Amino acid sequence: MPTYEYKCKDCSLIFSLQQPIWARLKGATCPGCGGQNTERLISRFTSKSDDSCGHGGSSGPFC
Ligand SMILES: [Zn+2]
């Protein structure tokens, strides 16, 4: 089951929630204040960065 990160717009609490994929459409309830005014954050996971490589045309495959 994937984990989603939410941020409460009311109390600015950031929390993560395990939800099935279908449930993310319904949003989440803030565990801090119980409000429904939450937004899902795009979870950023560190993958191979394309930004640091491939620019400038430097020599050598360092990535
Ligand atoms: Zn809240």
PDB file of the backbone (N, CA, C, O) and the ligand in Angstrom, with CONECT records:
HET     ZN  A 101       1
ATOM      1  N   MET A   1       0.849  -1.200   0.000  1.00  0.00           N
ATOM      2  CA  MET A   1       0.000   0.000   0.000  1.00  0.00           C
ATOM      3  C   MET A   1       0.879   1.242   0.000  1.00  0.00           C
ATOM      4  O   MET A   1       1.744   1.379   0.865  1.00  0.00           O
ATOM      5  N   PRO A   2       0.683   2.121  -0.921  1.00  0.00           N
ATOM      6  CA  PRO A   2       1.564   3.296  -0.998  1.00  0.00           C
ATOM      7  C   PRO A   2       1.319   4.282   0.136  1.00  0.00           C
ATOM      8  O   PRO A   2       0.226   4.365   0.696  1.00  0.00           O
ATOM      9  N   THR A   3       2.344   5.003   0.445  1.00  0.00           N
ATOM     10  CA  THR A   3       2.255   6.033   1.479  1.00  0.00           C
ATOM     11  C   THR A   3       2.232   7.404   0.821  1.00  0.00           C
ATOM     12  O   THR A   3       3.052   7.722  -0.041  1.00  0.00           O
ATOM     13  N   TYR A   4       1.281   8.193   1.251  1.00  0.00           N
ATOM     14  CA  TYR A   4       1.157   9.531   0.696  1.00  0.00           C
ATOM     15  C   TYR A   4       1.423  10.549   1.793  1.00  0.00           C
ATOM     16  O   TYR A   4       1.148  10.319   2.970  1.00  0.00           O
ATOM     17  N   GLU A   5       1.959  11.668   1.373  1.00  0.00           N
ATOM     18  CA  GLU A   5       2.205  12.750   2.317  1.00  0.00           C
ATOM     19  C   GLU A   5       1.161  13.823   2.110  1.00  0.00           C
ATOM     20  O   GLU A   5       0.831  14.202   0.986  1.00  0.00           O
ATOM     21  N   TYR A   6       0.663  14.288   3.208  1.00  0.00           N
ATOM     22  CA  TYR A   6      -0.334  15.344   3.166  1.00  0.00           C
ATOM     23  C   TYR A   6       0.131  16.509   4.015  1.00  0.00           C
ATOM     24  O   TYR A   6       0.914  16.356   4.952  1.00  0.00           O
ATOM     25  N   LYS A   7      -0.367  17.661   3.664  1.00  0.00           N
ATOM     26  CA  LYS A   7      -0.143  18.829   4.489  1.00  0.00           C
ATOM     27  C   LYS A   7      -1.491  19.447   4.805  1.00  0.00           C
ATOM     28  O   LYS A   7      -2.327  19.653   3.925  1.00  0.00           O
ATOM     29  N   CYS A   8      -1.677  19.735   6.073  1.00  0.00           N
ATOM     30  CA  CYS A   8      -2.904  20.377   6.498  1.00  0.00           C
ATOM     31  C   CYS A   8      -2.779  21.873   6.299  1.00  0.00           C
ATOM     32  O   CYS A   8      -1.828  22.501   6.764  1.00  0.00           O
ATOM     33  N   LYS A   9      -3.746  22.429   5.608  1.00  0.00           N
ATOM     34  CA  LYS A   9      -3.699  23.869   5.361  1.00  0.00           C
ATOM     35  C   LYS A   9      -4.125  24.670   6.579  1.00  0.00           C
ATOM     36  O   LYS A   9      -3.882  25.874   6.660  1.00  0.00           O
ATOM     37  N   ASP A  10      -4.750  24.004   7.506  1.00  0.00           N
ATOM     38  CA  ASP A  10      -5.227  24.714   8.688  1.00  0.00           C
ATOM     39  C   ASP A  10      -4.131  24.866   9.732  1.00  0.00           C
ATOM     40  O   ASP A  10      -3.906  25.954  10.261  1.00  0.00           O
ATOM     41  N   CYS A  11      -3.450  23.757  10.021  1.00  0.00           N
ATOM     42  CA  CYS A  11      -2.440  23.821  11.086  1.00  0.00           C
ATOM     43  C   CYS A  11      -1.037  23.538  10.556  1.00  0.00           C
ATOM     44  O   CYS A  11      -0.087  23.429  11.332  1.00  0.00           O
ATOM     45  N   SER A  12      -0.909  23.421   9.239  1.00  0.00           N
ATOM     46  CA  SER A  12       0.390  23.249   8.593  1.00  0.00           C
ATOM     47  C   SER A  12       1.108  21.982   9.005  1.00  0.00           C
ATOM     48  O   SER A  12       2.326  21.874   8.864  1.00  0.00           O
ATOM     49  N   LEU A  13       0.363  21.035   9.507  1.00  0.00           N
ATOM     50  CA  LEU A  13       0.957  19.764   9.873  1.00  0.00           C
ATOM     51  C   LEU A  13       1.174  18.923   8.623  1.00  0.00           C
ATOM     52  O   LEU A  13       0.300  18.811   7.764  1.00  0.00           O
ATOM     53  N   ILE A  14       2.339  18.350   8.548  1.00  0.00           N
ATOM     54  CA  ILE A  14       2.628  17.438   7.450  1.00  0.00           C
ATOM     55  C   ILE A  14       2.625  16.025   8.009  1.00  0.00           C
ATOM     56  O   ILE A  14       3.329  15.724   8.973  1.00  0.00           O
ATOM     57  N   PHE A  15       1.847  15.183   7.408  1.00  0.00           N
ATOM     58  CA  PHE A  15       1.737  13.821   7.893  1.00  0.00           C
ATOM     59  C   PHE A  15       1.676  12.885   6.705  1.00  0.00           C
ATOM     60  O   PHE A  15       1.303  13.258   5.593  1.00  0.00           O
ATOM     61  N   SER A  16       2.050  11.677   6.985  1.00  0.00           N
ATOM     62  CA  SER A  16       2.005  10.664   5.937  1.00  0.00           C
ATOM     63  C   SER A  16       0.946   9.634   6.284  1.00  0.00           C
ATOM     64  O   SER A  16       0.654   9.360   7.448  1.00  0.00           O
ATOM     65  N   LEU A  17       0.396   9.089   5.241  1.00  0.00           N
ATOM     66  CA  LEU A  17      -0.747   8.214   5.414  1.00  0.00           C
ATOM     67  C   LEU A  17      -0.634   7.084   4.413  1.00  0.00           C
ATOM     68  O   LEU A  17      -0.340   7.289   3.236  1.00  0.00           O
ATOM     69  N   GLN A  18      -0.871   5.906   4.908  1.00  0.00           N
ATOM     70  CA  GLN A  18      -0.930   4.771   3.992  1.00  0.00           C
ATOM     71  C   GLN A  18      -2.346   4.619   3.494  1.00  0.00           C
ATOM     72  O   GLN A  18      -3.284   4.440   4.271  1.00  0.00           O
ATOM     73  N   GLN A  19      -2.484   4.691   2.205  1.00  0.00           N
ATOM     74  CA  GLN A  19      -3.811   4.600   1.622  1.00  0.00           C
ATOM     75  C   GLN A  19      -3.764   3.735   0.380  1.00  0.00           C
ATOM     76  O   GLN A  19      -2.764   3.711  -0.337  1.00  0.00           O
ATOM     77  N   PRO A  20      -4.834   3.035   0.136  1.00  0.00           N
ATOM     78  CA  PRO A  20      -4.953   2.425  -1.185  1.00  0.00           C
ATOM     79  C   PRO A  20      -5.111   3.509  -2.236  1.00  0.00           C
ATOM     80  O   PRO A  20      -5.494   4.636  -1.924  1.00  0.00           O
ATOM     81  N   ILE A  21      -4.822   3.175  -3.449  1.00  0.00           N
ATOM     82  CA  ILE A  21      -4.772   4.189  -4.497  1.00  0.00           C
ATOM     83  C   ILE A  21      -6.122   4.889  -4.667  1.00  0.00           C
ATOM     84  O   ILE A  21      -6.182   6.095  -4.911  1.00  0.00           O
ATOM     85  N   TRP A  22      -7.179   4.133  -4.539  1.00  0.00           N
ATOM     86  CA  TRP A  22      -8.491   4.745  -4.753  1.00  0.00           C
ATOM     87  C   TRP A  22      -8.821   5.764  -3.674  1.00  0.00           C
ATOM     88  O   TRP A  22      -9.605   6.683  -3.912  1.00  0.00           O
ATOM     89  N   ALA A  23      -8.229   5.615  -2.481  1.00  0.00           N
ATOM     90  CA  ALA A  23      -8.596   6.472  -1.362  1.00  0.00           C
ATOM     91  C   ALA A  23      -7.949   7.838  -1.450  1.00  0.00           C
ATOM     92  O   ALA A  23      -8.404   8.788  -0.815  1.00  0.00           O
ATOM     93  N   ARG A  24      -6.896   7.938  -2.229  1.00  0.00           N
ATOM     94  CA  ARG A  24      -6.202   9.232  -2.268  1.00  0.00           C
ATOM     95  C   ARG A  24      -7.087  10.305  -2.886  1.00  0.00           C
ATOM     96  O   ARG A  24      -6.903  11.496  -2.634  1.00  0.00           O
ATOM     97  N   LEU A  25      -8.038   9.880  -3.688  1.00  0.00           N
ATOM     98  CA  LEU A  25      -8.922  10.851  -4.307  1.00  0.00           C
ATOM     99  C   LEU A  25      -9.829  11.511  -3.285  1.00  0.00           C
ATOM    100  O   LEU A  25     -10.364  12.597  -3.510  1.00  0.00           O
ATOM    101  N   LYS A  26      -9.985  10.853  -2.190  1.00  0.00           N
ATOM    102  CA  LYS A  26     -10.887  11.376  -1.180  1.00  0.00           C
ATOM    103  C   LYS A  26     -10.185  12.306  -0.206  1.00  0.00           C
ATOM    104  O   LYS A  26     -10.823  12.924   0.646  1.00  0.00           O
ATOM    105  N   GLY A  27      -8.885  12.401  -0.334  1.00  0.00           N
ATOM    106  CA  GLY A  27      -8.165  13.260   0.569  1.00  0.00           C
ATOM    107  C   GLY A  27      -7.895  12.572   1.890  1.00  0.00           C
ATOM    108  O   GLY A  27      -8.025  11.354   2.016  1.00  0.00           O
ATOM    109  N   ALA A  28      -7.525  13.357   2.855  1.00  0.00           N
ATOM    110  CA  ALA A  28      -7.167  12.803   4.139  1.00  0.00           C
ATOM    111  C   ALA A  28      -7.643  13.730   5.244  1.00  0.00           C
ATOM    112  O   ALA A  28      -7.868  14.923   5.043  1.00  0.00           O
ATOM    113  N   THR A  29      -7.784  13.142   6.398  1.00  0.00           N
ATOM    114  CA  THR A  29      -8.147  13.935   7.562  1.00  0.00           C
ATOM    115  C   THR A  29      -6.900  14.216   8.378  1.00  0.00           C
ATOM    116  O   THR A  29      -6.116  13.315   8.673  1.00  0.00           O
ATOM    117  N   CYS A  30      -6.732  15.457   8.732  1.00  0.00           N
ATOM    118  CA  CYS A  30      -5.566  15.840   9.509  1.00  0.00           C
ATOM    119  C   CYS A  30      -5.623  15.209  10.892  1.00  0.00           C
ATOM    120  O   CYS A  30      -6.622  15.342  11.598  1.00  0.00           O
ATOM    121  N   PRO A  31      -4.554  14.523  11.281  1.00  0.00           N
ATOM    122  CA  PRO A  31      -4.538  13.927  12.613  1.00  0.00           C
ATOM    123  C   PRO A  31      -4.311  14.961  13.712  1.00  0.00           C
ATOM    124  O   PRO A  31      -4.510  14.672  14.892  1.00  0.00           O
ATOM    125  N   GLY A  32      -3.897  16.155  13.328  1.00  0.00           N
ATOM    126  CA  GLY A  32      -3.636  17.179  14.320  1.00  0.00           C
ATOM    127  C   GLY A  32      -4.895  17.906  14.746  1.00  0.00           C
ATOM    128  O   GLY A  32      -5.197  18.020  15.934  1.00  0.00           O
ATOM    129  N   CYS A  33      -5.626  18.398  13.753  1.00  0.00           N
ATOM    130  CA  CYS A  33      -6.795  19.212  14.074  1.00  0.00           C
ATOM    131  C   CYS A  33      -8.089  18.558  13.602  1.00  0.00           C
ATOM    132  O   CYS A  33      -9.181  19.058  13.874  1.00  0.00           O
ATOM    133  N   GLY A  34      -7.960  17.441  12.894  1.00  0.00           N
ATOM    134  CA  GLY A  34      -9.156  16.745  12.446  1.00  0.00           C
ATOM    135  C   GLY A  34      -9.818  17.377  11.251  1.00  0.00           C
ATOM    136  O   GLY A  34     -10.926  16.998  10.873  1.00  0.00           O
ATOM    137  N   GLY A  35      -9.142  18.348  10.648  1.00  0.00           N
ATOM    138  CA  GLY A  35      -9.738  19.054   9.515  1.00  0.00           C
ATOM    139  C   GLY A  35      -9.574  18.282   8.219  1.00  0.00           C
ATOM    140  O   GLY A  35      -8.726  17.398   8.096  1.00  0.00           O
ATOM    141  N   GLN A  36     -10.391  18.634   7.278  1.00  0.00           N
ATOM    142  CA  GLN A  36     -10.333  18.001   5.966  1.00  0.00           C
ATOM    143  C   GLN A  36      -9.602  18.884   4.964  1.00  0.00           C
ATOM    144  O   GLN A  36      -9.493  18.545   3.785  1.00  0.00           O
ATOM    145  N   ASN A  37      -9.116  19.986   5.430  1.00  0.00           N
ATOM    146  CA  ASN A  37      -8.481  20.944   4.532  1.00  0.00           C
ATOM    147  C   ASN A  37      -7.018  20.569   4.310  1.00  0.00           C
ATOM    148  O   ASN A  37      -6.101  21.282   4.718  1.00  0.00           O
ATOM    149  N   THR A  38      -6.834  19.441   3.658  1.00  0.00           N
ATOM    150  CA  THR A  38      -5.485  18.932   3.455  1.00  0.00           C
ATOM    151  C   THR A  38      -5.197  18.847   1.972  1.00  0.00           C
ATOM    152  O   THR A  38      -6.098  18.717   1.144  1.00  0.00           O
ATOM    153  N   GLU A  39      -3.936  18.922   1.668  1.00  0.00           N
ATOM    154  CA  GLU A  39      -3.528  18.740   0.283  1.00  0.00           C
ATOM    155  C   GLU A  39      -2.434  17.685   0.234  1.00  0.00           C
ATOM    156  O   GLU A  39      -1.610  17.571   1.142  1.00  0.00           O
ATOM    157  N   ARG A  40      -2.448  16.933  -0.827  1.00  0.00           N
ATOM    158  CA  ARG A  40      -1.462  15.883  -0.957  1.00  0.00           C
ATOM    159  C   ARG A  40      -0.180  16.463  -1.526  1.00  0.00           C
ATOM    160  O   ARG A  40      -0.197  17.241  -2.480  1.00  0.00           O
ATOM    161  N   LEU A  41       0.907  16.077  -0.933  1.00  0.00           N
ATOM    162  CA  LEU A  41       2.196  16.532  -1.415  1.00  0.00           C
ATOM    163  C   LEU A  41       2.742  15.510  -2.394  1.00  0.00           C
ATOM    164  O   LEU A  41       2.514  14.307  -2.271  1.00  0.00           O
ATOM    165  N   ILE A  42       3.455  16.018  -3.348  1.00  0.00           N
ATOM    166  CA  ILE A  42       4.124  15.119  -4.272  1.00  0.00           C
ATOM    167  C   ILE A  42       5.358  14.578  -3.569  1.00  0.00           C
ATOM    168  O   ILE A  42       6.291  15.322  -3.267  1.00  0.00           O
ATOM    169  N   SER A  43       5.354  13.317  -3.320  1.00  0.00           N
ATOM    170  CA  SER A  43       6.474  12.725  -2.612  1.00  0.00           C
ATOM    171  C   SER A  43       7.689  12.704  -3.527  1.00  0.00           C
ATOM    172  O   SER A  43       7.662  12.159  -4.630  1.00  0.00           O
ATOM    173  N   ARG A  44       8.716  13.297  -3.044  1.00  0.00           N
ATOM    174  CA  ARG A  44       9.950  13.341  -3.820  1.00  0.00           C
ATOM    175  C   ARG A  44      10.887  12.266  -3.316  1.00  0.00           C
ATOM    176  O   ARG A  44      11.217  12.215  -2.131  1.00  0.00           O
ATOM    177  N   PHE A  45      11.295  11.439  -4.191  1.00  0.00           N
ATOM    178  CA  PHE A  45      12.231  10.402  -3.806  1.00  0.00           C
ATOM    179  C   PHE A  45      13.508  10.614  -4.596  1.00  0.00           C
ATOM    180  O   PHE A  45      13.478  10.939  -5.783  1.00  0.00           O
ATOM    181  N   THR A  46      14.599  10.429  -3.937  1.00  0.00           N
ATOM    182  CA  THR A  46      15.885  10.701  -4.569  1.00  0.00           C
ATOM    183  C   THR A  46      16.186   9.608  -5.587  1.00  0.00           C
ATOM    184  O   THR A  46      16.448   8.453  -5.250  1.00  0.00           O
ATOM    185  N   SER A  47      16.139  10.014  -6.799  1.00  0.00           N
ATOM    186  CA  SER A  47      16.533   9.117  -7.872  1.00  0.00           C
ATOM    187  C   SER A  47      17.723   9.743  -8.581  1.00  0.00           C
ATOM    188  O   SER A  47      18.237  10.782  -8.166  1.00  0.00           O
ATOM    189  N   LYS A  48      18.136   9.119  -9.619  1.00  0.00           N
ATOM    190  CA  LYS A  48      19.252   9.675 -10.362  1.00  0.00           C
ATOM    191  C   LYS A  48      18.847  11.026 -10.931  1.00  0.00           C
ATOM    192  O   LYS A  48      17.895  11.136 -11.705  1.00  0.00           O
ATOM    193  N   SER A  49      19.573  12.027 -10.541  1.00  0.00           N
ATOM    194  CA  SER A  49      19.214  13.366 -10.949  1.00  0.00           C
ATOM    195  C   SER A  49      19.610  13.619 -12.391  1.00  0.00           C
ATOM    196  O   SER A  49      20.761  13.426 -12.782  1.00  0.00           O
ATOM    197  N   ASP A  50      18.656  14.045 -13.155  1.00  0.00           N
ATOM    198  CA  ASP A  50      18.966  14.386 -14.536  1.00  0.00           C
ATOM    199  C   ASP A  50      19.487  15.808 -14.636  1.00  0.00           C
ATOM    200  O   ASP A  50      20.086  16.189 -15.643  1.00  0.00           O
ATOM    201  N   ASP A  51      19.263  16.580 -13.608  1.00  0.00           N
ATOM    202  CA  ASP A  51      19.616  17.982 -13.687  1.00  0.00           C
ATOM    203  C   ASP A  51      21.115  18.207 -13.574  1.00  0.00           C
ATOM    204  O   ASP A  51      21.671  19.087 -14.232  1.00  0.00           O
ATOM    205  N   SER A  52      21.756  17.417 -12.747  1.00  0.00           N
ATOM    206  CA  SER A  52      23.172  17.646 -12.517  1.00  0.00           C
ATOM    207  C   SER A  52      24.011  17.034 -13.623  1.00  0.00           C
ATOM    208  O   SER A  52      25.203  17.321 -13.738  1.00  0.00           O
ATOM    209  N   CYS A  53      23.405  16.210 -14.417  1.00  0.00           N
ATOM    210  CA  CYS A  53      24.147  15.565 -15.492  1.00  0.00           C
ATOM    211  C   CYS A  53      23.574  15.969 -16.837  1.00  0.00           C
ATOM    212  O   CYS A  53      22.408  16.347 -16.952  1.00  0.00           O
ATOM    213  N   GLY A  54      24.381  15.886 -17.801  1.00  0.00           N
ATOM    214  CA  GLY A  54      23.895  16.092 -19.148  1.00  0.00           C
ATOM    215  C   GLY A  54      23.809  17.545 -19.547  1.00  0.00           C
ATOM    216  O   GLY A  54      23.381  17.854 -20.659  1.00  0.00           O
ATOM    217  N   HIS A  55      24.206  18.446 -18.664  1.00  0.00           N
ATOM    218  CA  HIS A  55      24.194  19.849 -19.020  1.00  0.00           C
ATOM    219  C   HIS A  55      25.630  20.350 -19.177  1.00  0.00           C
ATOM    220  O   HIS A  55      26.536  19.867 -18.497  1.00  0.00           O
ATOM    221  N   GLY A  56      25.830  21.282 -20.042  1.00  0.00           N
ATOM    222  CA  GLY A  56      27.127  21.884 -20.210  1.00  0.00           C
ATOM    223  C   GLY A  56      28.058  21.101 -21.113  1.00  0.00           C
ATOM    224  O   GLY A  56      29.077  21.634 -21.554  1.00  0.00           O
ATOM    225  N   GLY A  57      27.743  19.886 -21.390  1.00  0.00           N
ATOM    226  CA  GLY A  57      28.554  19.107 -22.314  1.00  0.00           C
ATOM    227  C   GLY A  57      29.957  18.831 -21.814  1.00  0.00           C
ATOM    228  O   GLY A  57      30.900  18.775 -22.604  1.00  0.00           O
ATOM    229  N   SER A  58      30.104  18.656 -20.507  1.00  0.00           N
ATOM    230  CA  SER A  58      31.418  18.348 -19.979  1.00  0.00           C
ATOM    231  C   SER A  58      31.854  16.953 -20.420  1.00  0.00           C
ATOM    232  O   SER A  58      31.040  16.078 -20.716  1.00  0.00           O
ATOM    233  N   SER A  59      33.132  16.793 -20.450  1.00  0.00           N
ATOM    234  CA  SER A  59      33.644  15.517 -20.953  1.00  0.00           C
ATOM    235  C   SER A  59      33.628  14.465 -19.854  1.00  0.00           C
ATOM    236  O   SER A  59      33.825  14.773 -18.678  1.00  0.00           O
ATOM    237  N   GLY A  60      33.401  13.274 -20.234  1.00  0.00           N
ATOM    238  CA  GLY A  60      33.473  12.164 -19.289  1.00  0.00           C
ATOM    239  C   GLY A  60      32.125  11.754 -18.768  1.00  0.00           C
ATOM    240  O   GLY A  60      31.338  12.600 -18.344  1.00  0.00           O
ATOM    241  N   PRO A  61      31.850  10.501 -18.792  1.00  0.00           N
ATOM    242  CA  PRO A  61      30.596   9.993 -18.208  1.00  0.00           C
ATOM    243  C   PRO A  61      30.730   9.801 -16.713  1.00  0.00           C
ATOM    244  O   PRO A  61      31.047   8.707 -16.247  1.00  0.00           O
ATOM    245  N   PHE A  62      30.490  10.860 -15.962  1.00  0.00           N
ATOM    246  CA  PHE A  62      30.660  10.778 -14.521  1.00  0.00           C
ATOM    247  C   PHE A  62      29.390  10.323 -13.814  1.00  0.00           C
ATOM    248  O   PHE A  62      29.405  10.087 -12.606  1.00  0.00           O
ATOM    249  N   CYS A  63      28.329  10.202 -14.530  1.00  0.00           N
ATOM    250  CA  CYS A  63      27.064   9.892 -13.885  1.00  0.00           C
ATOM    251  C   CYS A  63      26.675   8.439 -14.149  1.00  0.00           C
ATOM    252  O   CYS A  63      25.630   7.985 -13.683  1.00  0.00           O
TER     253      CYS A  63
HETATM  254 ZN    ZN A 101      -4.626  20.229  10.774  1.00  0.00          ZN2+
END
